């Protein structure tokens, strides 16, 4: 029998001392449980992903000191094997570092393995800093069991189509009793189910039981959902750790089966997981909570327009930080409807947050008068519309600077895609919560939150009203854009394409193909493509957004600005 502790932790990138403390505390738990081995996530010593900190010699010195601290701690619990992830120096041609898995016992490294498959796609760019390890299957005897090890991407190529090397096949040849995989697998909709499917299939094919330990927590725009799991070759996934929170659990492995510490069968694992809207909510809330904490913010502020985007952003912020730590500011102009202000009041009362009123009418007029005095012509049209948005952005930044609040932007993916936002206006802020949600999904998530709360947390009047920026008389989004049920599938097809889930891709493709059969439809598609391309410069200057879909704006979509896209 082997007792193994899964340490699904939430490390902070660069906080070596803090990460070591978390790891040693988890090891104390493992010791209490009588564990033989404790397994931490990929790059658990540094947090994932350190990026160009790995080019800093001072950072690497801190990593080395952290590793020595782990070795010293392991001398206090001599029977326990620590399995950790850390960058490690290497010799020879190529990059100076490897993405390493280290097994440490009684102060000594008893096994060292360098990750073979280094992902360089979407949001991942490990080849920038690491050199692939040799084609070997590392195996260590722990107690009476032979344990094989791999690191994250190593387990994703059993079909043999993405890389020439298949570490899973090499591991199968070594025939260990158990495989342990350490991971920092970013979360997006459907990723949890895909992970389980890929690894369950590989384990069945090779007849290998496997323990998959993942990181949890938000890091910049990426969120890791945890959801570590255990696989038996024939039964499939038989254990799953908690999602979106730290989880330290000790399992027993005996005669090829995983049992609880008490020797019972683990609870049945649901294949379905969370609904789409429940997933979006959980991912965004954790992403904001960790972003604020790691950047030193305790409170947040949102500009409340009385529209659906700011309403949903405020509701999510309250979920993450608590009502006492969220403030809203309504900034009516001469074009703001009374209903928008009243809806903001009702919303903030429902959420239990303070609402500040900061009219911008006089400021807009003063700017307009000065513009005319300077240039000899009236400020009008788009320039006047954008002036209002930029004054609002200035007001919100002044609030942020004065009171130390994190300013949250409220743009959704539909608007960000086509540039329906004002640079240095409503794009001001430190983080966007709903920037990876299409407008139709914003409405769906708002309705979901009302259902979960059992009452109209977000007023129905906000959900029902026609979207409008209210920057001109009678303005509506539909004046400039096609209806969102038409726009969103086009954007999904153009922006995400085959990165969409199969059913979503088929729906988007069917709509786009149908539009192409008409002259107006074909012209609409090309117009949307041009709008997406021409708005790249805005997205490049916008704040990070919390990623919930497989392809999000930011590091996961790298497009040139000054280019001919069409």
VEXSEFI-623764 format. One record per atom (N, C-alpha, C): x, y, z; residue in one letter. Coordinates in steps of 0.02 Angstrom, whole numbers, plus 50000, padded with zeros to 5 digits. Atoms other than C-alpha are relative to their C-alpha. Layout:
// residues N
XYZA ...
// end
This chain:
// residues 566
500424994050000X 500005000050000X 500445006250000X 499654993650004X 500565017649960X 499515005550018X 500404994149984X 499875033450039X 500305006149966X 499774994350039X 499975048649926X 499575006150015X 500364993849986X 499505066549969X 500025004549938X 500054995250055X 498875077649828X 499975007050030X 499984993249973X 499355095549869X 499825004949944X 500264995450051X 498265105849751X 500025007050029X 499884993649967X 498955122849800X 499915005849952X 500084993850037X 498775140949744X 500635004250010X 499384996249992X 500565147349727X 499965006849967X 499964993450031X 500985165349686X 500655000549961X 499404999450042X 502185168449543X 500515004750032X 499464996049974X 503845174549610X 500065000250076X 499994999949927X 503395172749795X 500304993450025X 499675006349984X 504675159149827X 499914998250074X 500065001449928X 504645160850017X 499294998050018X 500695001749985X 502755160850023X 499804993249974X 500155006550028X 502645145849909X 500324994450040X 499675005049958X 503915136250013X 499614998950065X 500405000649938X 502885140050169X 499374995849988X 500605003850016X 501305133350086X 500164992649992X 499815006950013X 502215117750032X 500204996350064X 499795003349938X 502985114050201X 499404999050047X 500615001049960X 501305116650287X 499604994049974X 500355005750029X 500515104350166X 500364993550018X 499625006049982X 501925092050204X 499864997950072X 500195001849932X 501465092950388X 499344996350001X 500645003750006X 499705087650340X 500134992949976X 499845006650027X 500435073350240X 500314995550053X 499685003849946X 501505067950387X 499484997750050X 500545001949954X 499975068050500X 499604994249973X 500385005450031X 499085056750375X 500424993649990X 499575005850010X 500575044950373X 500174998749927X 499895000650072X 500885048350189X 500724998149983X 499345001850025X 502345041050092X 500275005249951X 499804995350053X 502355054449957X 499505005749996X 500434994250011X 501675072049934X 500175002949932X 499914997850069X 501415078649758X 499725007149992X 500184993050012X 501385097149714X 499935001249924X 500104998650072X 500915105349546X 500655001749964X 499454997950044X 502055109749401X 500245007050020X 499694993649981X 503275123949440X 499715002750065X 500314998049937X 502545124249615X 500455004650041X 499554995849962X 504105132549684X 499955007349978X 500024993250027X 503955147849571X 499305002549986X 500654998250027X 502115147649524X 500044999949924X 500025000550073X 501575145949343X 499625006049972X 499385001150034X 502095154949237X 500465005950015X 499574994449981X 503635165349288X 500185004749943X 499844995750057X 503895172049111X 500735002150000X 499314997750007X 505445182749088X 500345001350067X 499635000349936X 505805182349275X 500544994649995X 499515005450008X 506715166549220X 500655002449967X 499394997150028X 507975177849131X 500395004150050X 499704995749949X 508395186949293X 500434995750047X 499575004049956X 509915179649384X 499815000450074X 500204999349929X 509305186649551X 499404995750016X 500595004349990X 507645177549529X 500224992750005X 499775006950000X 508545161249491X 500394998450065X 499675001049935X 509605163649648X 499484998850055X 500535001149951X 507995165049749X 499684993149992X 500265006750012X 507355149149666X 500464994850031X 499525004749972X 508955140149717X 499954999850076X 500074999849927X 508745146049897X 499354996650022X 500635003349984X 506935140349895X 500064992549997X 499905007250006X 507455123149836X 500394997350060X 499635002049941X 508715122149978X 499554999950062X 500474999949943X 507325126850100X 499554993949999X 500415006150005X 506255112450034X 500414994050021X 499575005649979X 507725100550054X 500084999850075X 499914999749927X 507995106550232X 499364997650035X 500635002249970X 506145104150272X 499914992549994X 500095007250010X 506195086550200X 500424995950049X 499605003649951X 507535081950325X 499634998950066X 500395000649938X 506255084350463X 499494994449997X 500485005550010X 505075071350389X 500334995149950X 499535003650043X 506325058950320X 499674994649958X 500325005450039X 505115045550262X 499585002649943X 500444997150050X 504115057650152X 500375002149938X 499724997950064X 504515059749968X 499625006249976X 500294993850027X 504195077649907X 500084999849924X 499974999550073X 503745078749721X 499815007149982X 500124992950013X 503915096849667X 500185001749928X 499824997450066X 504055107049507X 500425006350008X 499564994149994X 505445119749482X 500415000749936X 499504999250053X 506525127549346X 500674997650026X 499345002549979X 508245119449349X 500515001849946X 499474998450048X 509895124749269X 500234993649964X 499755005650039X 510595113649132X 500615002349960X 499414998650040X 512195112349030X 499884998149927X 500045001950070X 512465110748844X 499655005249958X 500324995450047X 511715118848691X 499275001050016X 500704998649989X 510005126748695X 499885004650060X 500184995749944X 509095135748834X 500354997750064X 499605001349940X 509925136849004X 499604996450055X 500425002849948X 508445129749101X 499584994349973X 500505005150016X 507295114749104X 499425000950048X 500605000249958X 505525113349173X 500014993250035X 499825006349968X 505935100249303X 499504997650052X 500335003449944X 505075087949417X 500554997050043X 499505002549953X 506105083949572X 499654995950054X 500215004049943X 505815070049697X 500545000850053X 499534998449946X 506635074749863X 499824996050061X 500115003849939X 506835063850016X 500605000950046X 499484999249948X 507815067150176X 500565004649977X 499524994950019X 508665082250101X 500374998749935X 499665001750061X 509225073849940X 499524999549941X 500395001150061X 508585074349761X 500104992849978X 499945007250017X 508225055949728X 499774998649929X 500185000650071X 507505058749553X 499915007049971X 500084993750035X 507605072949429X 499794998549928X 500265001250067X 506615073549267X 499835006749968X 500154993850036X 506485087249136X 499434998849951X 500595000450043X 504835089949046X 500224999649927X 499805001150070X 504965083648867X 499615004349951X 500434996450047X 503485092048781X 499855007050027X 500074993149977X 503525110948797X 499505003649956X 500524996950041X 501905119148738X 500195007149980X 499894993350026X 502105134448628X 499415001549953X 500614998550037X 500335138648573X 499515003450047X 500514996449961X 498855149048629X 500345004450052X 499714995849947X 499335156648798X 500664997450027X 499425003449972X 500815144948826X 500625001349956X 499394998650038X 502615148748777X 500614997650039X 499475002649958X 503765137348876X 500664999449963X 499385000850038X 505015135048735X 500415006550000X 499654993649995X 505465153348760X 500564999650053X 499535000149944X 506375148748921X 500314993150014X 499795006749981X 506565129848932X 500244995949940X 499785004850049X 507465116148838X 499654993350015X 500335006449986X 506545099548816X 500484995050031X 499595005249969X 507165085048921X 500084994049954X 499885006050041X 507805068448853X 499404995350002X 500565004850008X 506625054648796X 500124994050047X 499935005249949X 506615044448956X 499354999450040X 500585001049955X 505315037149075X 500274999550071X 499725000149932X 505815041949253X 499574995850046X 500365004449953X 505335028749382X 500394999850066X 499705000049933X 505655029049570X 499624994950043X 500335004649953X 505315015549698X 499845003850064X 500244996949939X 504275022549840X 499654994650040X 500275005749963X 503945009449973X 500054993849957X 500015006050041X 503424993849879X 499775001349929X 500274998450067X 502825003049723X 500515003549957X 499594996550050X 503705008549565X 499575005649970X 500394994250020X 503095026149525X 500345003549942X 499754996250057X 503315034349355X 499755007150002X 500174992949996X 503255053149329X 499995003349931X 500024995750059X 502775065449193X 499765007050021X 500194993149986X 502445084149182X 499515002449947X 500534996750038X 500825091249111X 499964998049926X 500075001150072X 500995092148920X 500264993149978X 499745006750016X 501955075648922X 499444994949990X 500545004950003X 500295066748943X 499485001449946X 500524997950047X 499355075548802X 500144997749928X 499815001750068X 500195067548651X 499954992549987X 500045007350010X 499655049348662X 499744998349930X 500215001150070X 498845051248490X 500585000949952X 499404999350040X 500575055848426X 499985005049943X 500094995450056X 499995070248316X 500335006850011X 499744993349986X 500715085648403X 500755000350007X 499275000349990X 502495080148441X 500254993249974X 499715006350022X 503675066748377X 500084995150058X 499885004149941X 503935060348554X 499344998750036X 500595001749961X 502585051248655X 500224997450068X 499785002349934X 503095050748839X 499544994850032X 500455005049972X 501545040548881X 500204993049976X 499785006550026X 502145026448767X 500644997850034X 499385001749967X 503875027148843X 499864997950072X 500185001949932X 503085026549016X 499694993050002X 500305006750004X 502065011448964X 500534994649994X 499455004850007X 503675002648912X 500354998750066X 499675000849935X 504395005749086X 499574996150050X 500485003949960X 502824997749163X 500035001350075X 500034998649928X 502735006849331X 499334997650029X 500635001849968X 501395002449458X 499515005849998X 500404993949996X 500765020349458X 500375005649964X 499714994050031X 501045036349358X 499755006150037X 500174993649968X 501075053549440X 500165005549950X 499924994350046X 500815068949330X 499905006450038X 500084993549968X 501135086449397X 499835005149946X 500304995950052X 500215100349307X 499875007250022X 500284993349994X 499815118649285X 499585001049938X 500435000250059X 498365116649165X 499485005550005X 500484994449996X 497425132949131X 499294997749987X 500715001850004X 495545132349144X 499645004249947X 500484996650042X 494275136649010X 499404995549994X 500625003950002X 492535130648971X 500124993449965X 499925006750028X 492575111848941X 500684996950012X 499325002649993X 494415109848989X 500024994450051X 500005005349949X 494065099549146X 499784993449970X 500255006150032X 493065086949045X 500494997349949X 499515002150050X 494375086548907X 500604996750033X 499445003049964X 495785083149031X 499844992850020X 500185006649976X 494865068549106X 499934995149942X 500095004450059X 494425061548935X 500674997849972X 499355001550030X 496215062648868X 500394995150043X 499595004249956X 497045054849020X 499674993350014X 500345006449990X 495715041649049X 500114995449940X 499905003950061X 495905035948868X 500714997249997X 499305002250002X 497805035248879X 500134994750054X 499905004849946X 497755026049046X 499704993249982X 500315006350021X 496565013048976X 500414996549946X 499615002850056X 497605010648820X 500644996750024X 499365002649976X 499205007648919X 499934995950064X 500105003849939X 498434999349072X 500365002950060X 499634996649947X 499175012349190X 499535004250044X 500354995349955X 498365020149345X 500405006550005X 499664993550002X 498765038649359X 499695004850051X 500204994749955X 498695052849484X 500205006749968X 499914993750036X 498495070249407X 499915005650051X 500034994649950X 498905085049522X 500085006749964X 500034993650036X 498465102449458X 500055005950047X 499994993749964X 498745120249514X 499305003050003X 500634996449996X 497295131149570X 500155007450011X 499924992849986X 497075150149574X 500045004249937X 499964995350055X 497075165649465X 500695003149996X 499354996850012X 498685172449388X 499945004449939X 500124995250054X 498465188249284X 499334998249966X 500645001350033X 497155183749151X 499824992650001X 500115007250001X 497335164849174X 499744997750068X 500255003149939X 496385154649302X 500134992449995X 499925007249993X 496845137049358X 499464997450046X 500595002249962X 495355127149421X 500134994250046X 499885005849957X 496225113149516X 499704993849968X 500345005950027X 495085098049491X 500494994349987X 499545005650005X 496535085949517X 499604993550002X 500405006050003X 496015068049487X 500444993749999X 499675006550003X 496455049549494X 499644995749949X 500285004350053X 496205037149351X 500214992850012X 499865007250004X 496075018249353X 499884997849929X 500045001650071X 496335010049183X 499314998049974X 500655002450023X 494645001449171X 499425004250025X 500554996249970X 493575011949287X 499985007349978X 499974993050018X 494145028849222X 500155004450060X 499874995349946X 494165044049336X 499594997950062X 500335002649939X 493775037949513X 500045004950058X 499944994949947X 494265053249616X 500115006749968X 499894993150024X 494185072049590X 500045004650060X 499944994949948X 494815085849704X 499525005849987X 500464994450007X 493835101749732X 500225004649944X 499854995250053X 493725114749595X 500015007150029X 499954992949984X 494245132949613X 500175001450073X 499754998749933X 494985130849787X 500564995050015X 499475004549979X 496495123149871X 499704993750030X 500245006449975X 496315104949918X 500614995650014X 499465004649981X 497535093750013X 499674993650023X 500345006349988X 496945075750009X 500494994249996X 499585006050002X 497815059350050X 499584994049978X 500325006050026X 497335043849951X 500444993950015X 499645006349996X 497815025749973X 500004996749931X 499955003750063X 498445016149822X 500224993050016X 499835006949986X 498394997449840X 499674995449949X 500235005050049X 498234983149717X 499685003449938X 500224996650060X 498004995449574X 499385004350007X 500614996249989X 496545004749655X 500145006050046X 499964994149957X 496325021849735X 499434999750051X 500485000049946X 495445022649903X 500115006350042X 499924994549954X 495145036250031X 500504997950055X 499545001549946X 496305037450180X 499724994850048X 500345004749956X 495015027450277X 499904993249967X 500065006350035X 495075013550147X 499344998949964X 500645000550034X 493395017350066X 500065002349927X 500014997550069X 492935020449885X 499875007550000X 500134992850004X 493025039049840X 499305001349974X 500664998250028X 491385048049800X 500014999749924X 500055000550073X 490785045549621X 500135006849968X 499834993950035X 491455058449499X 499505001249944X 500484998350052X 490165067349391X 500365001749935X 499694998450065X 490595067949206X 499825007149978X 500264993750026X 489575083749176X 500365006150029X 499714994149969X 490385095649299X 499515005750006X 500424994149991X 489725113349314X 499655001849934X 500324997150059X 488485121349195X 500445005649974X 499584994850030X 489235134149077X 499985006450041X 500054993749964X 488575149049175X 500294999450071X 499705001049934X 489075141749344X 500765000049994X 499274999950012X 490815138949273X 500255007149990X 499794993050012X 490945156849208X 500035003950066X 500024996249937X 490435163649377X 500584998050045X 499475002349955X 491655152849476X 500685002249975X 499354998250027X 493105156349359X 500145007550007X 499914992849996X 492855175149354X 500105002350073X 499954998049930X 492605176549542X 500694998350028X 499335001849975X 494215166949581X 500535004349966X 499514995950036X 495155176549446X 500065007050030X 499984993349970X 494665193449520X 500284999850071X 499785000349930X 494955188049700X 500754999550005X 499285000949997X 496725182249667X 500375005849969X 499684994250031X 497145196649550X 500045005850048X 500014994549953X 496615209449679X 500484998850058X 499575001649942X 497495200549822X 500745000549981X 499295000150019X 499125198249727X 500255006849979X 499804993250019X 499135216149664X 499925005050057X 500054995749942X 498785223149837X 499375004150006X 500634996549995X 496985228749813X 499514996250045X 500535003049958X 495625225649942X 499305002049976X 500654997350022X 494245235749858X 500015001449925X 500074998850072X 493585238649683X 499465005249988X 500504995150020X 492605252149593X 499804998649928X 500275001150067X 491495250949439X 499575005949981X 500464994950025X 490665264249333X 499334996849984X 500665003050008X 488805260349341X 499595004249951X 500374996450052X 487905265249181X 499254998650002X 500695002250002X 486275256649221X 499884994749946X 500055005150052X 486655244149082X 500204993250027X 499895007049980X 486895225349086X 500734998550015X 499295001649990X 488795225249073X 500255002350068X 499774997649935X 489155236149223X 499624996650057X 500385003549948X 487755227649321X 500304993250015X 499715006649990X 488505210449294X 500695000550031X 499334999049972X 490265216849331X 499955001450075X 500094998549929X 489665224049497X 499784993850039X 500245006049964X 488755208049545X 500574995050009X 499445004549994X 490305197549509X 500525002650049X 499534997049953X 491405209649604X 499784999050072X 500275001149932X 490275208149757X 500104992750020X 499875007149987X 490395189149742X 500714998950022X 499295001349989X 492285190049742X 500275003650062X 499684995849950X 492665204049865X 499555001850059X 500474998049947X 491095206749970X 499735006949987X 500344993650015X 489855221049962X 500355006050031X 499684994349967X 490825231850085X 500645002249965X 499384998450034X 492325231649969X 499905002049927X 500164998150069X 491445236849808X 499615006650000X 500354993650007X 490915254449757X 499815000949927X 500234998450067X 489955260749606X 499955007649992X 500064992850015X 489945277849522X 499565000849939X 500424998350057X 488545284049411X 500185007049977X 499744993750027X 489065298349296X 499535002349944X 500494998250052X 487515304949205X 500245006049958X 499874994550045X 487725316049053X 499335002649976X 500634997350024X 486425326148958X 499604994849960X 500345005150039X 486025310348858X 499784994050042X 500185005749957X 485795298649006X 499265000250015X 500715000449983X 484035292749033X 499914999650075X 500155000449928X 483225294449203X 499984992750022X 500055007149983X 482925275649197X 500684997050015X 499345002749988X 484785272149187X 500265001750070X 499794998149932X 485145281949346X 499594996350052X 500435003549952X 483645274449435X 500184992550004X 499825007049999X 484165256949382X 500654998850037X 499385000549962X 485905259949452X 499875000350075X 500184999449929X 485135265149618X 499704993550025X 500325006449980X 484055249449624X 500514994450004X 499495005350002X 485505238149575X 500455000350062X 499534999349944X 486675245049707X 499664998850067X 500375001649939X 485325243949840X 499934992450007X 500065007449999X 485055225549793X 500664996850021X 499355003049986X 486925222149802X 500285002250067X 499764997549935X 487165231949964X 500645003949995X 499384996250010X 488525243249893X 499855007449995X 500084992750002X 488805261949898X 500035002449928X 500024997050067X 488355271949743X 500145007450006X 499834992950002X 489185288749711X 499735002949935X 500254996650060X 488415301249590X 500475005749982X 499514995150023X 489635311649488X 499795002349930X 500224997750066X 488745321049346X 500585002849959X 499464997550044X 489835325449196X 499765005449952X 500294995150047X 488685337949109X 500425006349996X 499624993750000X 489645353449162X 500714999049973X 499325001350023X 491345345549127X 500014999349924X 500045000850073X 490815340448951X 499915006949967X 500124993350029X 490175358048917X 500635004250002X 499394996049994X 491785365948981X 500514997849947X 499535002650051X 492845354648869X 499775002149930X 500264998250066X 491705358248721X 500135007449985X 499894992850010X 491835377048746X 500745001449985X 499294998850009X 493725376348760X 500234997349932X 499825002850066X 493855365248605X 499825005049945X 500224995350051X 492845377748504X 500435006350001X 499584994049995X 493885392348570X 500694998849971X 499335001750024X 495495383348524X 500024998949925X 499975002350070X 495045376148354X 499525003749954X 500464996150041X 493665387648296X 499454995949969X 500565003950023X 492415373748268X 499694996150058X 500375003349947X 491105364948371X 500224992750007X 499855007049986X 491515348348453X 499354996049990X 500625003550016X 490245335948382X 500154992949978X 499945006750028X 489935318248322X 500394995350045X 499635005149964X 491105304248372X 500465003150052X 499544996849953X 492325316248456X 499645001950064X 500394998249941X 490955322448573X 499784993750039X 500195006249966X 490365304748609X 500584997250040X 499415002849966X 492125298948651X 500235004450057X 499824995649945X 492435314348757X 499634998150064X 500395001949941X 491025309048873X 500294993650032X 499725006349974X 491755291448889X 500675001350034X 499334998749971X 493495298548923X 499955004050064X 500104996449937X 492865310549055X 499784995250054X 500205005149951X 492005296049140X 500604995850022X 499405003849983X 493625286149130X 500465003950047X 499584995749957X 494555300849208X 499715000350071X 500334999849934X 493275302049350X 500154993550038X 499905006449967X 493455283449387X 500734999050020X 499305000549980X 495355284149385X 500165004650058X 499914995549943X 495285298949503X 499754996750064X 500275003849943X 494205288449619X 500514994650020X 499525005349986X 495445274049604X 500625002750034X 499404997049971X 496945285049641X 499885002750070X 500144996849935X 496095293849786X 499854995050055X 500235004649948X 495385278749876X 500324993149996X 499645006350004X 496515264549819X 499594994249975X 500425005450027X 495155254849729X 500264997649933X 499855002950066X 495495243149583X 499425001749954X 500534998350048X 494525249949434X 499894994149953X 500195005550043X 493615236149341X 499675002649937X 500334998150062X 493205238549158X 499404995549987X 500655003550008X 491515232849094X 499874997849928X 500115002050069X 491775228948909X 499924992549992X 500095007150015X 491145212248842X 500374998249937X 499605002350056X 491955201748706X 499725002349933X 500304997650062X 490725207148572X 500245007149984X 499804993150009X 491125225548597X 500765000649989X 499274999750006X 492995222848619X 500214997549931X 499825002850065X 493045212448459X 499955005249945X 500124995450056X 492335226048348X 500205007250016X 499774993449982X 493075240848440X 499455004750023X 500554995849976X 491415246948510X 500145002050072X 499774997749935X 492335254948655X 500465005949987X 499614993850007X 493305270948687X 500674999250035X 499345000249971X 495165270448711X 500105005950048X 499904995049947X 495635279848872X 499335002450030X 500664998549971X 493775279948917X 499754994050037X 500265005949966X 492795264448958X 500494994250000X 499485005149996X 494375254248927X 500485001350058X 499584998749943X 495205262449078X 499904994750054X 500075004549943X 495565251049224X 500564995050006X 499485004949986X 496605236949295X 499834993049979X 500205006850017X 495585221549249X 499305000149972X 500675000850028X 494095216549143X 499724993250019X 500305006349977X 492925203449214X 499624996449946X 500455003350048X 491775200149066X 500265000749929X 499714998950066X 492955203548921X 500074993749958X 499995006250039X 492915185248869X 499304996949994X 500705002150007X 491015184148872X 499685004049944X 500384996550052X 490005188148716X 499375003150032X 500574996349971X 488525199748742X 499424995450017X 500545004749985X 487265185648731X 500154996050063X 499805003549939X 488255176748868X 499955004550061X 500084995349945X 488235192348975X 499284999850026X 500705000549980X 486335191948975X 499864993350034X 500135006649972X 486335173249010X 500294999450070X 499695000449934X 487535174949157X 499625004350050X 500414995849956X 486505189249230X 499374996350023X 500605003849982X 484945178449224X 500184994250047X 499775005549957X 485915163949301X 500115002450072X 499864997549933X 486485174649447X 499365001750037X 500654998749969X 484705180249479X 499674993550022X 500305006549982X 484125162049478X 500344997050061X 499635002949945X 485505156449595X 499855003750065X 500144996149940X 485135170649716X 499274999850020X 500695000849982X 483285166849711X 499585006349996X 500394993850007X 482765184849674X 500365004449948X 499744995750051X 483075199049553X 500585004250025X 499414996449978X 484815203849611X 500175005549949X 499924995250054X 485075212249443X 499305001749975X 500704998250017X 483455221949408X 499804997749930X 500245002450065X 482405214849267X 499995005649948X 500004994350046X 482305232249192X 500675000749964X 499344999750031X 484185231549161X 500084994549949X 499945005750046X 484075214349080X 499575001149938X 500474999250055X 482595219448971X 500165005949954X 499914994050041X 483205236448909X 500454998749941X 499595000650060X 483945238248736X 500695003150013X 499334997449986X 485845240348747X 500135006749966X 499834993450027X 486455258248723X 500585003050039X 499464996549968X 488035268048758X 499775006750029X 500284993649978X 486945283648786X 500505005749996X 499534994650012X 488245295248713X 499735005049948X 500324995550048X 487055303348587X 499254999150007X 500725000549992X 485185306648576X 499724993749969X 500345006050025X 484185290448559X 500464994549975X 499515004850025X 485765280248530X 499864992950024X 500065007049982X 485645261248527X 500574996249967X 499475004150029X 486965247848496X 499824997749930X 500245002650064X 485905241548351X 500075005149944X 499884995050052X 486225258048260X 500664998649964X 499345001050027X 488025252848233X 500184992649988X 499835007150002X 488005233948253X 499394995949983X 500575004550010X 486915219448196X 499764997450067X 500245002849936X 485845211348332X 500514995050028X 499505004349970X 486935202048456X 499904992649985X 500075007150019X 486155184948417X 500284998449931X 499685000950066X 486835187648240X 500745001550005X 499304998049995X 488455196648284X 500424994850036X 499585004449959X 489045184448416X 500224993649964X 499755005950038X 489075168748306X 500515001849947X 499504997850049X 490005178548172X 500675001050034X 499384998749963X 491285184148300X 500324993550024X 499725006549978X 491475166548369X 500374996749942X 499705003250058X 491835160248194X 500645003649979X 499434996050023X 493045174448152X 500574999950052X 499494999149948X 493955176048319X 500254993350027X 499805006349969X 493955158348389X 500034994149953X 499985005350050X 493575147048242X 499974993150031X 500015007049978X 494005128848275X 500224999150072X 499885000549928X 494525132848453X 499354999650039X 500655000649968X 492665133048491X 499854992750015X 500265006849989X 491815117748564X 499654997849935X 500285002450064X 491205106648420X 499295002449986X 500694998050012X 489355110648444X 499955007549988X 500014992750008X 489715129348459X 500285002049932X 499704998750066X 490825129148305X 499504998549944X 500475001950053X 489495120248203X 499435005149995X 500544994950000X 488155132948256X 500255006449967X 499724993850029X 489285147648211X 500124999149926X 499855001350071X 489845139848047X 499364999949958X 500645000550037X 488045136147995X 499715007049988X 500274993250009X 487505154148026X 500415004049950X 499574996250045X 489015161447936X 499914997649928X 500095002750067X 488805149747787X 499335002249971X 500654997750024X 486965154547777X 500025007249978X 499954992950018X 487385173147775X 500385000949935X 499584999250059X 488675170747638X 499614998949935X 500395001450060X 487315164947518X 499605006149977X 500344993950021X 486575182547515X 500515005749994X 499534994450009X 487415198547457X 500095004050064X 499964996149939X 486975208147615X 500354996150056X 499685004149949X 487515193647725X 500754999749990X 499295000350014X 489195192047639X 500345006750016X 499724993449985X 489475210847654X 500045001150076X 499994999449927X 489035209947840X 500604996350029X 499445004049974X 490315196247871X 500665003649988X 499384996550015X 491695206047784X 500065006450040X 499984993949959X 491205221847878X 500224998350071X 499815002149932X 491355212648044X 500744998150002X 499305001850003X 493035205347992X 500455006350002X 499614993850002X 493685222847953X 499995003450068X 500054996849935X 493045229648119X 500444996650051X 499575003749954X 493935215848215X 500735001649987X 499304998650018X 495565218848120X 500205007050020X 499834993049988X 495515237748138X 500015001950073X 500044998549928X 495215236848326X 500574996950040X 499455003349965X 496805227348366X 500395004950043X 499624995149961X 497675243248424X 499665001850066X 500364998749937X 496315246148554X 500114994350049X 499925005849956X 496445228548622X 500714999650028X 499315000349976X 498335230048634X 500125004750060X 499924995149946X 498125244948753X 499494999150056X 500525001149949X 496665237948854X 500284996050058X 499775003949943X 496845230149027X 499904992649988X 500115007250007X 496975211349047X 499284998150017X 500685002549986X 495355201449047X 500064992950026X 499995006849973X 494965185549141X 499764995249945X 500125004850054X 495025171049019X 499534994550024X 500465005549984X 493555158949020X 499904995349940X 500105003950061X 493535152748839X 500684997749973X 499375002950024X 494835142748742X 500455005149965X 499604994950034X 495375157948640X 499755006850021X 500184993449973X 495355174648728X 500475005349972X 499554994550018X 496055191648683X 500555000550052X 499424999749956X 497765194648757X 500554995649972X 499445004150022X 499245182648751X 499784994149958X 500255005750038X 498135169148676X 499825001649928X 500164998150069X 497815179048516X 500485005649980X 499474995350016X 499365187548447X 499955002049927X 500104997550067X 498935197948295X 500385006649991X 499664993650012X 499925212148213X 499505005749996X 500434994150005X 499215229748220X 500045003049930X 499894996850066X 499965237448063X 500094994649947X 499985005550048X 499515223847940X 499385000249956X 500585000750044X 498365220247794X 499684993350016X 500325006149978X 497175207547869X 499554996949947X 500495002650048X 495965205847724X 500245001049928X 
// end
